[in-house]
Amino acid sequence: METRVSSSSKEVIISDNQHTVLIGERINPTGKKKLAEALKDGNIDVAREEALAQTQAGADIIDVNVGMFGIDEVTMLPKVVQAVMETVDIPLCIDSSNPDALEVALKVYRGKPLVNSVTGEEHSLRRVLPLVKSYGAAVIGLVQDDDGIPKDTAKRVRIAHKIVERAEMEGIPREDLIIDCLAFSVGAEPDSGTAVIEAIRTIKAELGVNITLGASNISFGLPDRELLNNAFAAIAVSVGATCLIVDVAKIRPTILAADLVLGRDKYARRYIEAYRQRIKQE
Protein backbone atom coordinates (compact mmCIF):
# COMPACT_ATOMS: atom_id res chain seq x y z
CA MET A 1 0.00 0.00 0.00
CA GLU A 2 1.69 3.20 -1.21
CA THR A 3 0.34 6.63 -0.32
CA ARG A 4 1.95 9.23 -2.58
CA VAL A 5 1.96 12.94 -1.79
CA SER A 6 3.93 15.64 -3.55
CA SER A 7 4.98 19.25 -3.78
CA SER A 8 5.50 20.85 -7.18
CA SER A 9 8.94 19.23 -7.37
CA LYS A 10 9.22 16.39 -4.84
CA GLU A 11 7.25 13.20 -4.16
CA VAL A 12 7.11 11.33 -0.85
CA ILE A 13 5.94 7.71 -0.70
CA ILE A 14 4.43 6.40 2.53
CA SER A 15 4.63 2.62 2.67
CA ASP A 16 5.80 -0.35 4.73
CA ASN A 17 8.60 -0.75 2.18
CA GLN A 18 9.96 2.77 2.74
CA HIS A 19 11.56 4.52 5.68
CA THR A 20 9.18 5.96 8.27
CA VAL A 21 7.92 9.32 6.99
CA LEU A 22 8.17 12.20 9.46
CA ILE A 23 5.54 14.95 9.34
CA GLY A 24 6.76 18.09 11.08
CA GLU A 25 4.14 19.35 13.56
CA ARG A 26 5.50 22.74 14.65
CA ILE A 27 3.41 25.06 12.46
CA ASN A 28 0.54 24.96 14.91
CA PRO A 29 -0.25 27.97 17.12
CA THR A 30 -1.62 25.88 20.01
CA GLY A 31 0.88 26.20 22.84
CA LYS A 32 3.30 28.25 20.73
CA LYS A 33 3.00 31.87 21.85
CA LYS A 34 5.43 33.36 19.32
CA LEU A 35 3.74 31.72 16.35
CA ALA A 36 0.22 32.47 17.63
CA GLU A 37 0.96 36.17 18.14
CA ALA A 38 2.61 36.44 14.73
CA LEU A 39 -0.34 34.84 12.95
CA LYS A 40 -2.83 37.05 14.79
CA ASP A 41 -0.83 40.04 13.52
CA GLY A 42 -0.88 38.65 9.98
CA ASN A 43 2.86 37.93 10.15
CA ILE A 44 3.84 34.65 8.45
CA ASP A 45 7.61 34.94 8.93
CA VAL A 46 7.61 32.66 12.00
CA ALA A 47 5.77 29.97 10.00
CA ARG A 48 8.41 30.27 7.27
CA GLU A 49 11.18 29.89 9.86
CA GLU A 50 9.55 26.81 11.38
CA ALA A 51 9.10 25.22 7.95
CA LEU A 52 12.75 25.74 7.08
CA ALA A 53 13.99 24.52 10.48
CA GLN A 54 11.88 21.35 10.30
CA THR A 55 13.01 20.60 6.76
CA GLN A 56 16.65 21.02 7.78
CA ALA A 57 16.00 18.71 10.76
CA GLY A 58 14.84 15.98 8.35
CA ALA A 59 11.08 16.38 7.97
CA ASP A 60 9.63 14.66 4.90
CA ILE A 61 6.32 16.57 5.03
CA ILE A 62 5.31 19.79 6.83
CA ASP A 63 1.99 20.01 8.65
CA VAL A 64 0.38 23.47 8.39
CA ASN A 65 -2.21 24.34 11.04
CA VAL A 66 -3.33 27.90 11.88
CA GLY A 67 -6.43 27.02 13.88
CA MET A 68 -6.78 29.13 17.02
CA PHE A 69 -9.23 31.61 18.55
CA GLY A 70 -8.64 35.02 17.04
CA ILE A 71 -7.27 33.72 13.73
CA ASP A 72 -9.41 33.69 10.59
CA GLU A 73 -8.51 30.28 9.16
CA VAL A 74 -10.22 30.87 5.83
CA THR A 75 -7.97 33.87 5.20
CA MET A 76 -4.80 32.75 6.96
CA LEU A 77 -4.50 29.06 6.02
CA PRO A 78 -4.02 29.60 2.26
CA LYS A 79 -1.56 32.45 2.98
CA VAL A 80 0.59 30.25 5.20
CA VAL A 81 0.36 27.30 2.79
CA GLN A 82 1.53 29.59 -0.01
CA ALA A 83 4.36 30.99 2.12
CA VAL A 84 5.58 27.54 3.17
CA MET A 85 5.50 26.31 -0.45
CA GLU A 86 7.74 29.26 -1.34
CA THR A 87 10.13 28.43 1.52
CA VAL A 88 10.61 24.65 1.25
CA ASP A 89 10.17 22.14 -1.56
CA ILE A 90 8.71 19.19 0.37
CA PRO A 91 5.00 18.22 0.43
CA LEU A 92 2.55 19.76 2.88
CA CYS A 93 -0.12 18.36 5.16
CA ILE A 94 -2.99 20.88 5.23
CA ASP A 95 -4.38 20.67 8.74
CA SER A 96 -7.80 22.08 9.61
CA SER A 97 -11.19 20.97 10.91
CA ASN A 98 -12.80 23.80 8.92
CA PRO A 99 -13.90 22.56 5.46
CA ASP A 100 -14.05 26.12 4.09
CA ALA A 101 -10.45 26.75 5.13
CA LEU A 102 -9.39 23.41 3.68
CA GLU A 103 -10.95 24.21 0.34
CA VAL A 104 -9.29 27.61 -0.11
CA ALA A 105 -5.93 26.10 0.91
CA LEU A 106 -6.37 23.19 -1.51
CA LYS A 107 -7.04 25.69 -4.30
CA VAL A 108 -3.60 27.32 -3.92
CA TYR A 109 -1.63 24.11 -3.36
CA ARG A 110 0.71 22.89 -6.09
CA GLY A 111 1.09 19.12 -6.09
CA LYS A 112 -0.77 16.40 -4.20
CA PRO A 113 -1.21 17.34 -0.54
CA LEU A 114 -2.14 15.36 2.53
CA VAL A 115 -5.31 16.62 4.27
CA ASN A 116 -5.50 16.44 8.05
CA SER A 117 -8.21 15.35 8.55
CA VAL A 118 -11.55 13.60 8.19
CA THR A 119 -13.23 11.84 11.11
CA GLY A 120 -15.95 9.23 11.42
CA GLU A 121 -18.43 11.99 12.30
CA GLU A 122 -21.18 12.38 9.72
CA HIS A 123 -20.69 16.10 9.18
CA SER A 124 -16.98 15.55 8.56
CA LEU A 125 -17.48 12.65 6.16
CA ARG A 126 -20.04 14.63 4.16
CA ARG A 127 -17.97 17.82 3.90
CA VAL A 128 -14.35 16.69 3.77
CA LEU A 129 -14.38 13.56 1.58
CA PRO A 130 -15.82 15.37 -1.48
CA LEU A 131 -13.03 17.97 -1.16
CA VAL A 132 -10.39 15.26 -0.98
CA LYS A 133 -11.85 13.60 -4.09
CA SER A 134 -12.25 16.87 -5.99
CA TYR A 135 -8.67 18.02 -5.43
CA GLY A 136 -7.03 14.60 -5.74
CA ALA A 137 -5.53 14.74 -2.26
CA ALA A 138 -4.64 12.05 0.26
CA VAL A 139 -6.31 12.25 3.68
CA ILE A 140 -5.77 11.28 7.31
CA GLY A 141 -8.77 9.62 8.97
CA LEU A 142 -9.11 10.11 12.72
CA VAL A 143 -10.77 7.29 14.63
CA GLN A 144 -13.41 9.40 16.34
CA ASP A 145 -17.11 9.62 15.58
CA ASP A 146 -20.20 11.40 16.84
CA ASP A 147 -19.69 9.78 20.26
CA GLY A 148 -16.15 11.17 20.55
CA ILE A 149 -12.78 9.43 20.71
CA PRO A 150 -13.14 5.80 21.85
CA LYS A 151 -10.89 4.44 24.55
CA ASP A 152 -11.08 0.81 23.45
CA THR A 153 -9.41 -0.90 20.51
CA ALA A 154 -12.54 -2.45 18.98
CA LYS A 155 -14.37 0.81 18.42
CA ARG A 156 -11.26 2.46 16.97
CA VAL A 157 -11.15 -0.37 14.44
CA ARG A 158 -14.87 -0.04 13.60
CA ILE A 159 -14.49 3.69 12.93
CA ALA A 160 -11.48 3.04 10.70
CA HIS A 161 -13.58 0.62 8.64
CA LYS A 162 -16.35 3.21 8.39
CA ILE A 163 -13.99 5.92 7.13
CA VAL A 164 -12.42 3.62 4.54
CA GLU A 165 -15.80 2.40 3.31
CA ARG A 166 -17.21 5.92 2.97
CA ALA A 167 -14.09 7.16 1.23
CA GLU A 168 -14.18 4.34 -1.29
CA MET A 169 -17.88 5.06 -1.92
CA GLU A 170 -16.79 8.64 -2.71
CA GLY A 171 -14.27 7.29 -5.24
CA ILE A 172 -11.17 7.82 -3.10
CA PRO A 173 -8.75 4.89 -3.47
CA ARG A 174 -7.67 3.12 -0.29
CA GLU A 175 -4.03 4.03 -0.88
CA ASP A 176 -4.99 7.70 -0.40
CA LEU A 177 -6.20 7.02 3.15
CA ILE A 178 -4.02 7.10 6.26
CA ILE A 179 -5.56 6.20 9.63
CA ASP A 180 -4.65 7.93 12.90
CA CYS A 181 -5.51 5.78 15.93
CA LEU A 182 -5.47 8.74 18.39
CA ALA A 183 -3.60 8.26 21.63
CA PHE A 184 -4.56 9.62 25.04
CA SER A 185 -2.02 10.41 27.73
CA VAL A 186 -1.01 7.30 29.65
CA GLY A 187 -0.88 9.49 32.74
CA ALA A 188 -4.66 9.84 32.60
CA GLU A 189 -5.58 6.65 30.73
CA PRO A 190 -3.21 3.80 31.73
CA ASP A 191 -4.41 1.52 28.91
CA SER A 192 -4.16 4.16 26.16
CA GLY A 193 -0.82 2.96 24.87
CA THR A 194 -1.80 -0.68 24.56
CA ALA A 195 -5.18 0.21 23.03
CA VAL A 196 -3.51 2.25 20.30
CA ILE A 197 -0.86 -0.38 19.61
CA GLU A 198 -3.52 -3.09 19.25
CA ALA A 199 -5.62 -0.82 17.04
CA ILE A 200 -2.64 -0.22 14.74
CA ARG A 201 -1.99 -3.95 14.46
CA THR A 202 -5.64 -4.79 13.77
CA ILE A 203 -6.33 -1.96 11.30
CA LYS A 204 -3.15 -2.80 9.42
CA ALA A 205 -4.12 -6.47 9.20
CA GLU A 206 -7.78 -5.89 8.24
CA LEU A 207 -7.55 -2.82 5.98
CA GLY A 208 -3.92 -2.70 4.84
CA VAL A 209 -3.85 1.11 5.00
CA ASN A 210 -0.97 3.30 6.08
CA ILE A 211 -1.02 4.44 9.70
CA THR A 212 -0.03 7.74 11.30
CA LEU A 213 0.14 8.93 14.88
CA GLY A 214 0.64 12.14 16.84
CA ALA A 215 3.20 10.64 19.17
CA SER A 216 3.35 13.47 21.70
CA ASN A 217 -0.25 12.95 22.92
CA ILE A 218 0.87 9.90 24.87
CA SER A 219 2.98 11.96 27.29
CA PHE A 220 0.71 14.91 28.04
CA GLY A 221 0.92 15.97 31.68
CA LEU A 222 3.96 13.78 32.43
CA PRO A 223 7.63 14.65 33.09
CA ASP A 224 10.43 13.94 30.61
CA ARG A 225 7.96 13.90 27.72
CA GLU A 226 10.59 13.53 25.01
CA LEU A 227 11.75 10.16 26.41
CA LEU A 228 8.19 8.80 26.50
CA ASN A 229 7.33 10.15 23.04
CA ASN A 230 10.40 8.51 21.54
CA ALA A 231 9.68 5.15 23.16
CA PHE A 232 6.05 5.20 22.04
CA ALA A 233 6.93 6.24 18.49
CA ALA A 234 9.44 3.41 18.12
CA ILE A 235 6.89 0.86 19.35
CA ALA A 236 4.24 2.25 17.00
CA VAL A 237 6.59 1.96 14.04
CA SER A 238 7.41 -1.63 14.97
CA VAL A 239 3.71 -2.65 14.79
CA GLY A 240 2.76 -0.85 11.58
CA ALA A 241 2.81 2.96 11.79
CA THR A 242 4.36 4.26 8.57
CA CYS A 243 4.32 8.02 9.20
CA LEU A 244 4.40 10.09 12.37
CA ILE A 245 3.32 13.64 13.18
CA VAL A 246 6.15 14.81 15.43
CA ASP A 247 8.68 17.43 16.44
CA VAL A 248 11.21 16.08 13.96
CA ALA A 249 14.38 17.42 15.57
CA LYS A 250 13.58 15.67 18.85
CA ILE A 251 12.57 12.27 17.50
CA ARG A 252 14.38 11.61 14.23
CA PRO A 253 17.41 9.75 15.70
CA THR A 254 15.10 7.28 17.45
CA ILE A 255 13.08 6.65 14.29
CA LEU A 256 16.21 6.21 12.20
CA ALA A 257 17.38 3.61 14.71
CA ALA A 258 14.00 1.85 14.63
CA ASP A 259 13.99 1.80 10.82
CA LEU A 260 17.47 0.28 10.81
CA VAL A 261 16.50 -2.48 13.24
CA LEU A 262 13.33 -3.18 11.22
CA GLY A 263 15.26 -3.59 7.97
CA ARG A 264 14.15 -0.31 6.37
CA ASP A 265 17.65 1.14 6.07
CA LYS A 266 19.92 -1.16 4.08
CA TYR A 267 23.52 -1.14 5.23
CA ALA A 268 22.62 1.59 7.75
CA ARG A 269 23.17 4.32 5.18
CA ARG A 270 20.57 6.81 6.48
CA TYR A 271 21.47 6.09 10.11
CA ILE A 272 25.19 6.65 9.56
CA GLU A 273 24.69 9.77 7.44
CA ALA A 274 22.48 11.31 10.13
CA TYR A 275 25.07 10.43 12.77
CA ARG A 276 27.82 12.13 10.78
CA GLN A 277 25.72 15.26 10.39
CA ARG A 278 25.04 15.41 14.14
CA ILE A 279 28.74 15.04 14.95
CA LYS A 280 29.59 17.92 12.60
CA GLN A 281 27.03 20.15 14.28
CA GLU A 282 28.40 19.34 17.73
Protein Blocks (a to p, Z undefined) as FASTA:
>chain_A
ZZddddfkbccdddfkbccddddfklcfehplklmmmmmnopaklmmmmmmmmmmnopab
dcddfbdghiafklmmmmmmmmmmmmpccdcddddfbfklmmmmmmmpgcjdddddddfb
fklmmmmmmmmmmnopacddddbdfkopafbfklmmmmmmmmmmmmmmnopafklpccde
hiadfklmmmlmmmmmmmmmmmmmmnopacdddfklmmgoiahklmmmmmmmmmmmmnop
abdcddfklmmmmmmmmmmmnopaghhlmmmmmmmmmmmmZZ
